Amino acid sequence: MSFATKKKQAIEKLISILDLPKYERTPEQCAVLFDFLRRSTPVSNLTDDDVFRLCQYATHHTYNDGDLIFQQDDPASAFYIIISGTVVVTKRMEIGNIHLVSGDGFGQLGILKQQPRNGTASSLGVSELLSVDAEDYRQLFANQHELEIQDRVAFLHDIGVLRHLSEDEIRMMAEVCQERVYPPNKVVVREGDDGNEMFFIVSGSVTVVMTLIYKEIPRFVEITHLGPKDFFGELSLLEANPRATSVIAHVPLTCLVLSKMDFGRIIAGATLQALREYSKQYTPRAEIFRLFCEKQKWADYKKSLVVDILATKQKKRGI
């Protein structure tokens, strides 16, 4: 059986369980939902007990290509996790959009803050969504969400370039940032890709790598290492350029990730200027290449010197 067939069957099984009446799902069926939810980003920080409770509240909806899931300023009536397909989120008066895929969640902020939707979500192609009604979601997660937001606010307060943000702006950033976890050796951002996010390291460390062409051969050069309370990815957002470097998780890594759209909403004024000033400390690519060439030439010279010395010794032995 092919991977695609297995995946399709797994999705069909998941949907058939979600279509059952609430509270009538067997423990075995809840275990299937649990496995899916446990791999989903929005519930990654929940306890197993909370995830099992969520299994009893969740339902299923299908949206066809172009269908609106909700519009900006609508009441926040449900939280969603994508089972399959793609959802596009746009915001009025803002350029660009966000594409969400299987395992991503959306719609929770409006519920917890009891505010209207701050964007419009629509289906790109056919999308199968798991949903939880607003009241059920509030009962499950309101207290935990507030504790997580408080932890994020405290963390963001310790990042120097954000010192000009107001309390409301820091809290807004804490609410819109998405937490992501990466295993060791995972490429977090790749050189040459579009830059649509800024990353704040909560725990773990990364290696920043640049590709240089030396003697027509690609060479991977370590630029620096970053750890907790460091950040990366802002340069592409500031300059609207592709990623200048790759960033690779060195150990298990947890980041708060700020989207391009939210970066544009929150980062302005003195904070934007602070980021621009901070970015001036980065060594230009041309200078990195010059230093690399000098180092490589010295290494090549030492290598040739050793070869010459060995050749001379061999010649003397021959005499």
Secondary structure by P-SEA (a helix, b strand, c coil): ccaaaaaaaaaaaaaaaaacccccccaaaaaaaaaaaaaccccccccaaaaaaaaaccbbbbbccccccccccccccbbbbbcbbbbbbbbccccbbbbbccccccaaaaaaacccccbbbbbccbbbbbbbcaaaaaaccaaaaaaaaaaaaaaaaaccccccccaaaaaaaaaabbbbbbccccccccccccccbbbbbcccbbbbbbbbbcccbbbbbbccccccccccccccccccccccbbbbbccbbbbbcccaaaaaacccaaaaaaaaaaacccccaaaaaaaaaaaaaaaaaaaaaaaaaaaaaaaaaac
